[in-house]
């Protein structure tokens, strides 16, 4: 363990090896029975098979537990599973939608659906965006430079995650739950939308989370504000096909990976 200030509570405590994306998500990216057993990663130029998970000393044990209880455990238990089961989507489909949007999105008000916790979903999303903004990370494909969140917003997210203040009132969290019959089993860390600094998104199997700053017109669609809206939508699937699958397709596989792709 490393003894330096915890990035969240700022206390001088031994740090655990904290994951960028939760360790359980890596189970979705593995295929123990296939020719390519580990995950395929790409930087847009080279694609390779990797087994190493992205982590570094960041949080103390108390803050790790806070993240787990605040949202991580709840969300991971209801995510798209490696076997294709998707508890969160099943819960939504069993509920009455609030509306069907013009683009075909089926919109729900999470606050009115028994068993769904918008607080846990928002906390999970905020914890991932915060991790992407508070530190640089070493990915298998190269260095991940931290997100450019303004210091006041980064501090507001930190205090929210510690339970010291509410979620920022001018920040929207959007959640699009996959509408695909077989959603893509992949993950994508937080990145700016269109290279700008007012919006960011990340993808975990079956769910696209988006953070928008100062977009007042979108607050009624926000998971983080009453009535806590979210949607079953093709947005995440479209995003991964465009940004993820195409990203890998443009990459040159390593010699080791090329042999397995034959």
N, C-alpha and C positions, 0 to 999 in steps of 0.2 A: 504493500500500500504506500501511496505517496502522501506526505503530510504538507499540504499547502492549503490556502483558503478554498473552501467549497465554493464553486461558481454560483450556487443558488443562495445558500444561507450566509455565505461570507465568513463562516466560523472556521477557525484553524483546526481541522480534523483530518484523520486519515481518509484518503479518497479511494473509492472503488473504481474498477475499470468500467466506466459507464459506456453503454452503447448509444450510438447516434439514433438508429432505428432499433426498436426492441428486438432482443435476441430471438424471441419466438417467431418473428416474421421470416427468419431465415429458413424455417421448416417448409414454408410455401415455395421456396426457390430451389429446393433440392429434389432430385429424382433418384433415390437409392437403387432403383431397379433398371434405370436407363443407362445408355452408353455414356451420357454426360451426367454424372451424379451430383456435381456441385453447381453453384450458380454461374451464369454467364454474365460478365460485366463488360462495359464498354465505355470508352471516353470519346467516342465519335471517330476515332482513327484505328484503334486496336481493340479487338474483343478477345477475352480470355476466360478460361474456367478458373474460378477462385473458390476457396473454402474459408478464407479469413474473414471474420466479421469486423465491422468498423466500430472501434471503441477506443477510449483513452481515459486516463484519470480525470474526472470532472466533478463528481458529486460524492458527498459523504453518505454513509449508510442511512442516516435519518432521511435525507432528501431523496435517495433512491426509493425508500419505502413510501415516501410522500407521493412520488410520481406513480408508483404502482397502485396505491390505494386511490389516488385522485382520478385516475382514468385509464391507465395502461392495462391493468388486469381486466377491467370491465370490457374495454374495447376489444382486446385480443381474444376474449372468450366468445365474442359475437362477430368476429371478422369472417371473411371468406376463408374457409379452412383448406388445408392441403387436399382433402378428399372431395372438395367442391361444395360442401355444406356451407350455408351462409345464414346464420341465425339472425343477424340484424335485419337483413332483407326480408326474411320470412316473417319477422315481427311487423315490419312495415306493411307487407302485402296482406296481412291479416287485419289491418286497421283500415278505417275509412279515410281516403285522401281528402285534403282540404281543397285541392283543385288540380286540374290538368292544364299545364301551361301550353302556349301555342306551339312551342318546340317539341311537345310530347312528354316533357318531364312531368312525372307524377309527384306532386308536392304534398308533404305531410307536415303536421304541426306536432313535433315531438313531445311538447309539454302536455298534450292531451292523450298520449298513447301509453297505457299502463305497461310497465316493464322496460321502457326506453328512458335512459337518463341523458338528457341533453347536457347536463353539467359534466358528466364523465367524458362525453364526446368532445366537448369544448376544451376541457382540461387536457385531454390527450393531445388534441391538435396544438394547443398553445405550448405544450411541453416540447413538441417536435420542432415547431418554428423557433422557439427560444433556443433550443440546442443548436439549431443551424445558424443562429445569430450571435451566440455568445463565444464561439470558439471556431478555429479552423480544424478541419478533420482530414486525416490521411486515408483516402480511399484506395482500393486496389488499383484503380486506374489513374491515380494522381492526387494532388492536393485539392481539397474542397475549401474554398475561401468563404469565410462567414458571410451571412446575409447582411445587407446594409440597412438594418433597422436603425432608426434614429435613437440616440441614447435615452431620451425620455421614454420612448415606447418600450425599449428593451428593459428599462428599470420598472416600468409599469407591469410588464408581463412577469418579471421576476417576483414582484410583490403579490401579484395575483396568484402565481403558482405557490407561493408561501402561505396564501390565505390571509394576507394582510390588507387587501383591497379588492374591489370587484373587478371583473373583466373590463378593459377600456371601452368606454361608451361609443367611441368613434371608430372602432375596429370591427369589421364584419368577419365572421367565419362561415364559409359556405361548405356544405357537404353534399357531394353527389355520390350516391350509392349505385353501383353498377347495375345496368339493366340487361346486360348480356346474359345469354343462357349459360355460357362458360366464360366468366370473367378472366382476364389475363392474370396469371400468377406471377406477378413481378412487383417491384418496389422502386420508387424514385424519390430521392431526398429533396428537401425544400430548395426551390430555385425561383428566381424572379420571373414574373410573367412578362414576356416580350422584352426582357432586359431592363425593365423599369423598376423603380424602387417603391412603388405604391401597392404592389400586389405580389404574392408568392403562393406557390402551391407545392404539395407533395402527394405522392400516391403510395398507398399500401394496398395489398390485395383486396380488390373490390371497392375501394373507397378513395375518392379524390377530395382532399381538403384544400381549401383556398382561404388565404388571409388577405383582406383588402383594407387599406388604411384611408380614412377620410372620405369614404364613399357613402355618404349619408343616404343616397337613394336606394342603396342595397341593404340597409339595415333591416327593413321588413322581411328580407329573405334570409337573414342571418340565423344560423343555429345558436349564436351566442346571445340573442335578444328575443324576448317573448314575441310571438308564440313558438320560438325555437324551430324554425323551418329547416327542412332538408328534403331531398328529392331522390327518387329512383330515376336515373338519367343515363344517357349514353355519353355524357360529357367526359367522364373518366376514361371510358373505353376509347373514345375518339382521341383524347389526349395521349394515351399510351401508344396507340397505333401511330400517331404522328410523331410524337417526341421520343418515344421509347423504342418501339419495334423498328422504326425507320433509322433511329440512331444506331442500333446494333447492326442493321442491314448494311449501313455505309461503312462499317468497321471491317478491317482486315483481320481475320482470325489468326491467332498464333499457330505455329506449326503443330503444337500439341492438340489444340482445339480442332484444327483443320482435319486431322486424322480421324477424330471422333465424329465429325460432321459428314464424313463420306458414307 
